Amino acid sequence: MFSRDPDYTWTETRQKLVRLVADQTAVAIENDELTVELRKKERLDRELEIGADIQLRLLPRQCPKIQGIELAALCKTANRVGGDYYDFIPANYGQIRKSEADNETGRWSVTIGDVMGKGVPAGLIMTMTRGMLRAEVLNGHSPARILQHLNQVMYADLENSNRFVTLFYSEYDPTTHLLSYSNAAHNPPLLWQAKTDSIKRLDTFGMLIGLDAETQYQDAQVQLHSGDTIIYYTDGFTDAANQYGRRFEEENLTNAFRWACRHYSDPQMILKYLFDRVQQFIGAGNHNADDMTLVVMRVDGEPEH
C-alpha cells in the first residue's frame, strides 16, 4: 500500500492479503468494543446484585415471634430489584432493644406496600419508604395519622417522579387481639373468619402515597378470634396473567384462600398453597411479570379479658 515503486502493481494476491488484514483488523476492533461493553455490563450486573442484596437485607429476615399469632411471609421479585415491601415493626423504642422473647407481648405493626413500577427506581423508593415509615411508627400515632404524615413527607420527593406508593398499615395488640389499620389505596387484605367461614376485606378510604399532599386517611379496627387468618398481598397475585391474557383476579385468590384456611392451620402451608395456585394459573415454567409478596397471619388463642 505504501510502496513508491512505479512498477508496483495490485495483483489479486496482494489485494486478497490487504482484505485479509482489513478483515482481521475489523474483527479485532469489534472484539475490543464487545469487551468494553461486556465490562460495562459486568459492572452494571454487579451493581444490581449489590442493590438486590441490600434490598433483601432490608426485608425481614424472619417473621417475629408475637404472642397469639403465627406469621409467614415471602417476596418474589420479577427483576433483581423489586418495588414490593413488607415489614414487621415493634410499636415502641423499648422493644427494639429487648430480646426477641421479650417482644412477644408488645404491640407490633404489620405493613405491606407496592411502588408503582419495577426495577432499580422502584427499589430505591421502596427503601426510602421503609426508612420513613419505621421512623414514623415510633412516634406512636394512629394508623391513619402515620399514613398522613408519611404522605406529607414523601410528597415532595414523589411529586415529579410519576411514581407513587400503595401502602396498607396495621397494628396488632397481642393482649386484646385487636387489629387497627388504615389503607393508602393498597389491595385490601383478606380476613377469613373461622367461626363463620366468611371472608372480609379490610379496607379504608385513602389515596396513593405521594399523589396529594392534603389527602386524609381513615382508621378502622377489627376484633380477631382463634383460627382467624389474614393475608396481606400485592397486586402481583391478582394481576398474574396466563397465556390467554386472563388475570388471576381477587375472586380466584379469595376462593383459593378460603380453601387453604379450611385445610391448613400452618401459615407457611397456606402461603405455599397460594403461591402454587398462582403458578399453576400462569403455567408451569412461566414467570410472572410483576413482583409478588404475601404475608399470612393466623390467630392462635382468644384475647385476654
C-alpha positions in Angstrom: 0.0 0.0 0.0 2.9 2.4 0.8 5.3 1.3 -1.9 6.9 4.0 -4.1 8.0 1.6 -6.7 6.5 2.9 -10.0 6.3 -0.7 -11.2 4.4 -1.9 -8.2 1.1 -3.4 -9.2 -2.0 -4.5 -7.3 -2.1 -8.2 -8.0 -5.0 -10.3 -7.0 -2.9 -12.0 -4.3 -1.9 -8.7 -2.8 -5.5 -7.5 -2.8 -6.6 -10.6 -1.0 -3.8 -10.1 1.5 -4.9 -6.5 2.2 -8.6 -7.6 2.5 -7.5 -10.3 5.0 -5.6 -7.8 7.1 -8.6 -5.4 7.0 -11.0 -8.2 8.0 -8.8 -9.2 10.9 -8.4 -5.6 12.0 -12.2 -5.2 11.9 -12.7 -8.3 14.0 -10.1 -7.1 16.5 -11.8 -3.7 16.8 -15.2 -5.3 17.2 -13.9 -7.7 19.8 -12.4 -4.8 21.7 -15.7 -2.9 21.6 -17.5 -6.0 22.8 -15.0 -6.5 25.6 -15.6 -2.9 26.7 -19.4 -3.4 26.6 -19.1 -6.7 28.5 -17.1 -5.0 31.2 -19.8 -2.3 31.5 -22.5 -4.9 31.7 -20.5 -6.8 34.3 -20.2 -3.6 36.4 -23.9 -3.0 36.0 -24.7 -6.6 36.9 -22.6 -6.2 40.0 -24.3 -3.0 41.0 -27.7 -4.7 40.5 -26.5 -7.6 42.6 -25.4 -5.2 45.4 -28.8 -3.4 45.1 -30.7 -6.6 45.3 -28.7 -7.8 48.2 -29.2 -4.5 50.1 -32.9 -4.7 49.4 -33.1 -8.3 50.5 -31.4 -7.4 53.8 -33.9 -4.6 54.4 -36.8 -7.0 54.2 -37.4 -9.0 57.4 -35.0 -12.0 57.6 -37.6 -13.9 59.5 -41.0 -13.4 61.0 -41.0 -12.2 64.6 -42.5 -14.2 67.4 -45.6 -12.4 68.6 -47.9 -13.7 71.3 -51.2 -15.1 69.9 -50.4 -15.2 66.2 -48.3 -17.1 63.7 -46.8 -15.5 60.7 -45.4 -16.5 57.3 -44.1 -14.2 54.5 -42.4 -14.4 51.1 -41.5 -11.8 48.4 -40.7 -12.9 44.9 -39.4 -10.1 42.7 -39.9 -10.0 38.9 -36.5 -8.4 38.5 -33.4 -8.5 40.6 -34.6 -5.3 42.4 -38.3 -5.0 43.1 -40.8 -2.4 44.4 -42.7 -4.6 46.8 -42.3 -4.1 50.5 -43.5 -5.7 53.7 -42.3 -5.2 57.3 -42.9 -6.1 61.0 -42.2 -3.1 63.2 -42.2 -3.0 67.0 -44.5 -0.3 68.2 -42.2 1.5 70.6 -38.5 2.3 71.1 -38.1 0.0 74.1 -39.0 -3.2 72.1 -36.1 -2.7 69.7 -33.5 -3.1 72.4 -35.2 -6.1 74.0 -34.6 -9.7 73.1 -37.0 -11.4 70.7 -38.6 -13.4 73.5 -39.4 -10.2 75.4 -41.0 -8.6 72.4 -43.8 -11.2 72.1 -46.4 -9.4 74.3 -45.8 -5.9 72.8 -47.8 -4.3 70.0 -46.5 -4.9 66.5 -47.1 -3.2 63.2 -47.6 -5.3 60.1 -47.4 -3.5 56.8 -47.3 -4.2 53.1 -46.7 -1.8 50.2 -46.0 -1.6 46.5 -44.2 1.1 44.5 -45.6 1.7 41.0 -43.1 0.4 38.5 -40.3 -2.1 38.8 -36.5 -2.3 38.8 -34.0 0.0 40.5 -36.1 3.2 40.7 -38.9 1.3 42.4 -36.4 -0.4 44.7 -34.9 3.0 45.8 -38.4 4.4 46.6 -39.2 1.2 48.5 -36.1 1.7 50.6 -36.9 5.3 51.2 -40.5 4.4 52.2 -39.2 1.7 54.7 -36.9 4.2 56.5 -39.5 6.9 56.7 -42.3 4.6 57.9 -40.2 3.0 60.6 -39.3 6.4 61.9 -42.9 7.5 61.9 -44.2 4.3 63.6 -42.1 5.0 66.6 -44.0 8.2 67.3 -47.0 6.2 68.5 -49.7 7.8 66.3 -52.8 6.0 65.0 -52.5 4.1 61.6 -54.3 6.9 59.7 -52.1 9.6 61.2 -49.0 7.6 60.4 -50.0 7.4 56.7 -50.9 11.0 56.7 -47.5 12.1 58.0 -45.7 9.6 55.7 -47.6 11.0 52.7 -46.8 14.6 53.6 -43.1 13.9 53.9 -42.8 11.8 50.8 -45.0 14.0 48.6 -42.1 16.4 47.8 -39.9 13.6 46.6 -42.5 11.7 44.6 -44.4 14.7 43.1 -42.3 14.9 39.9 -41.2 11.2 39.7 -44.5 9.9 38.3 -44.1 7.1 40.8 -46.4 6.5 43.8 -46.8 4.1 46.6 -49.7 2.0 47.8 -49.4 1.0 51.5 -51.6 -0.9 54.0 -50.6 -0.3 57.6 -51.9 -2.3 60.6 -51.1 -2.5 64.2 -51.8 -5.7 66.3 -52.3 -5.8 70.0 -51.5 -9.4 71.3 -53.4 -8.8 74.5 -56.8 -7.9 73.0 -56.3 -9.5 69.5 -57.5 -6.1 68.1 -56.1 -5.1 64.7 -56.1 -1.4 63.9 -55.4 -0.4 60.3 -55.5 2.2 57.6 -55.1 1.9 53.8 -53.4 4.1 51.2 -55.0 2.6 48.1 -53.4 -0.8 48.5 -55.0 -4.2 47.8 -57.2 -4.7 50.8 -56.0 -7.7 52.9 -58.5 -10.6 53.2 -59.6 -11.9 56.6 -61.0 -15.4 56.9 -63.2 -15.6 60.0 -63.0 -19.2 61.2 -66.4 -19.3 63.1 -68.4 -18.2 60.1 -66.2 -19.4 57.3 -66.6 -16.0 55.8 -64.1 -13.6 54.2 -63.9 -9.9 54.9 -61.9 -7.2 53.0 -60.0 -4.9 55.3 -60.2 -1.5 53.6 -60.5 2.2 54.3 -60.6 5.2 52.1 -57.2 6.8 51.2 -55.2 7.9 48.2 -51.8 6.8 47.0 -48.8 7.9 49.0 -47.3 10.9 47.1 -50.3 11.8 44.9 -51.9 14.5 47.0 -50.2 16.2 50.0 -53.6 17.1 51.6 -55.3 13.7 51.4 -56.9 12.3 54.5 -56.8 8.7 55.7 -59.2 6.7 57.9 -58.8 4.5 60.9 -60.6 1.1 61.3 -60.4 -1.8 63.7 -61.4 -5.5 63.7 -61.6 -8.0 66.5 -59.8 -11.2 65.8 -60.5 -14.6 67.2 -58.9 -18.0 67.4 -58.4 -19.5 63.9 -58.9 -16.2 62.1 -56.4 -15.8 59.2 -55.4 -12.7 57.3 -53.4 -12.4 54.0 -51.7 -9.2 53.1 -50.7 -9.3 49.4 -49.6 -7.2 46.5 -51.2 -6.9 43.0 -48.7 -9.3 41.6 -51.1 -12.0 42.7 -54.3 -10.6 41.3 -52.7 -9.3 38.1 -50.8 -12.5 37.3 -51.9 -13.5 33.7 -51.9 -16.8 31.9 -51.0 -17.4 28.3 -54.5 -16.3 27.2 -54.2 -13.0 28.9 -56.7 -13.8 31.6 -55.8 -12.4 35.1 -55.9 -14.4 38.3 -58.2 -11.7 39.9 -59.3 -11.2 43.5 -62.1 -13.8 43.2 -59.7 -16.6 42.4 -57.4 -15.5 45.2 -60.4 -15.4 47.6 -61.5 -18.9 46.7 -58.0 -20.3 47.0 -57.5 -18.6 50.3 -60.8 -20.0 51.7 -59.9 -23.5 50.6 -56.4 -23.2 52.2 -57.8 -21.9 55.5 -60.2 -24.9 55.7 -57.5 -27.4 55.1 -54.3 -25.9 56.7 -53.7 -24.4 60.1 -50.0 -23.6 59.4 -49.5 -20.2 57.8 -46.5 -21.5 55.9 -48.6 -24.1 54.2 -51.3 -21.5 53.3 -48.6 -19.3 51.9 -47.1 -22.1 49.8 -50.5 -23.2 48.5 -51.4 -19.7 47.3 -48.1 -19.3 45.5 -48.6 -22.7 43.9 -52.1 -21.8 42.8 -50.9 -18.7 41.0 -48.0 -20.6 39.4 -50.5 -23.2 38.1 -52.7 -20.5 36.7 -49.9 -18.7 34.7 -48.5 -22.0 33.6 -45.5 -24.2 34.6 -42.2 -22.6 33.7 -43.8 -19.2 33.0 -42.5 -16.2 35.0 -44.8 -13.6 36.5 -44.2 -10.1 35.1 -44.8 -8.4 38.4 -43.4 -8.7 42.0 -45.4 -11.0 44.3 -45.5 -10.6 48.0 -47.6 -12.4 50.6 -47.9 -12.2 54.3 -50.1 -14.7 56.2 -51.1 -14.0 59.8 -53.1 -16.6 61.8 -54.6 -16.1 65.2 -53.9 -18.7 67.8 -56.0 -18.4 71.0 -58.6 -16.0 72.3 -57.9 -12.5 73.6 -57.4 -11.8 77.3 -60.4 -10.4 79.2 
